[in-house]
Amino acid sequence: MANEYNLDILKDLKEKEAYSERSNLYGLEPIGKGTPFVESISSYICRLAYEHNVDVTTLLFQIVIPALPEYSVLKNRHSIAKAHLFLGIGKTANNIVSALEILTKRNDLIQLTFLNWKPIVRVALINNMKKWCPECFNEMNERMEELYEPLIWQLKDINYCLKHSVPLQKGCLKCKKEIPHIRTRMKIGYCPFCNLFLGNKVDLQHRRWLRIIPRDEEKLLAGYSDLLKNNNPSVIPTFLFVRDFFVKIKEINPSLSLTHLSRILSIKKEMLNEFFIGTKRPNMRFWTEISRYLEMPLHELLKPELDNDVVRYLKELEMNNLKRNFITEDEKLKMKMCMINHLEVGDLSVNMHSLAVAHKFDQRKMRQHYPDLYNQIINRYRDFKEQEKKQYYLNLTSKIRLILDDPNQEPISLKKMMGKFGTTEPTFKKYMPDLCEEIKHTYKEFLNKKNKENKKNQVEELNEIMYKLHKQGTYPNESIIMEYHSNKSLFRSKYYRESRKRILKDFGYE
């Protein structure tokens, strides 16, 4: 009984000790965990600093970095220029995550990086400067949600938002500066230089051609999204697994033709050869192509126990691909009728690729057997997109005309007008050349008028000051005038020096 009693006391003491542990920093819950939009570790650090009411660099250099196993490249506040390394797959990212997990007593912060998938992603993974989707920030703001930055935005390979299919922004619209991942007074969703909200308030509803993600990037987005959704794998792929993946392909299928495999995966034969002999690590494009053709999620493909099934299926794919070089007359007729029907009653917004995918046709065969129909569809879609652009710019012209005709609206420069409507100078000049010149001319006249008024006001103030000094019996030299004048650099301009001389003559000075 005594022993049992002592064991119970020991158990209670251990439980008490465990419950009495306190983390140095708040155990802040990461946003978007288990989704393609999981936040980045730099976003987490910024939110953590905000919760503790300190600057981001104060949190980093006084609390986080001293807790690192070693200081690595992070020696002083100037080293935050290398903050993109926090989000990568190197030693710095590993140390930062380890330190934050110790300080917050969380064990899931590795999911805010690609460290789990290090063997299959490239080292130069993260863009050096920040990228963001303005529409995502707008949605978060409108829904009163906490602002954060998904990790997928910061990938070098990714230039479009997965959710809205719009290009990611790479610079502040107001100050035109690129934004680093970490800055002393960083606030998520705002420019650290001019404090502009980074959400896009431009109406892009009619600009549908900007909402088409390029096909190659769409595949990469699918691959990266799958890895981020499953960023807590039970079995993490190793560098040995990647090497053995190619070894097993050759062992099980010694007659595999790299030419045919490169055709299947749309990857150059020379690059595939480097993957097989081990002189170059396979890139993300390789894994996404393999995943797509095998119709297998990428995280499932990377499980070592599936290796044999995968490489056998690759052999079947190659054989099927060779057989698909020939199509029957019935398939040809079906293809032809589909193309004719699309030309007669089909949706104009559907392009050739989408049509082929929807009906499971080979686009190359469509072009090979029915080049006239193929070109008609291509040209019709091109004309449709061009008309859509023109219509958009007609609507945009009306909006700009309202601004120009508004007497209460102060004229703005062409550059600011382009920023206001989210367009570029080449497109502006292409679709609205006359309006472009009018905006320039109007703004130039406005500046000239404003400059004349400014000069007049400055001279009037100068005259008033000189008159008062003259009445007081004080000679109005330049240094005395500058004590009273609102413009302390007035006499740097020859115009005002000449004006002073003229006023002196009027007062009887030689």
Secondary structure as GFF3:
##gff-version 3
##sequence-region A 1 510
A	DSSP	alpha_helix	2	20	.	.	.	ID=ss1
A	DSSP	alpha_helix	41	51	.	.	.	ID=ss2
A	DSSP	alpha_helix	56	59	.	.	.	ID=ss3
A	DSSP	pi_helix	60	64	.	.	.	ID=ss4
A	DSSP	three_ten_helix	65	67	.	.	.	ID=ss5
A	DSSP	three_ten_helix	77	87	.	.	.	ID=ss6
A	DSSP	alpha_helix	91	104	.	.	.	ID=ss7
A	DSSP	three_ten_helix	109	112	.	.	.	ID=ss8
A	DSSP	three_ten_helix	115	120	.	.	.	ID=ss9
A	DSSP	alpha_helix	134	142	.	.	.	ID=ss10
A	DSSP	three_ten_helix	151	154	.	.	.	ID=ss11
A	DSSP	three_ten_helix	208	211	.	.	.	ID=ss12
A	DSSP	alpha_helix	215	229	.	.	.	ID=ss13
A	DSSP	alpha_helix	239	252	.	.	.	ID=ss14
A	DSSP	alpha_helix	258	265	.	.	.	ID=ss15
A	DSSP	alpha_helix	269	277	.	.	.	ID=ss16
A	DSSP	alpha_helix	284	294	.	.	.	ID=ss17
A	DSSP	alpha_helix	298	301	.	.	.	ID=ss18
A	DSSP	three_ten_helix	304	306	.	.	.	ID=ss19
A	DSSP	alpha_helix	307	323	.	.	.	ID=ss20
A	DSSP	alpha_helix	329	345	.	.	.	ID=ss21
A	DSSP	alpha_helix	352	358	.	.	.	ID=ss22
A	DSSP	alpha_helix	363	369	.	.	.	ID=ss23
A	DSSP	alpha_helix	371	405	.	.	.	ID=ss24
A	DSSP	alpha_helix	414	421	.	.	.	ID=ss25
A	DSSP	alpha_helix	425	431	.	.	.	ID=ss26
A	DSSP	alpha_helix	433	471	.	.	.	ID=ss27
A	DSSP	alpha_helix	478	484	.	.	.	ID=ss28
A	DSSP	three_ten_helix	490	492	.	.	.	ID=ss29
A	DSSP	alpha_helix	494	506	.	.	.	ID=ss30
###
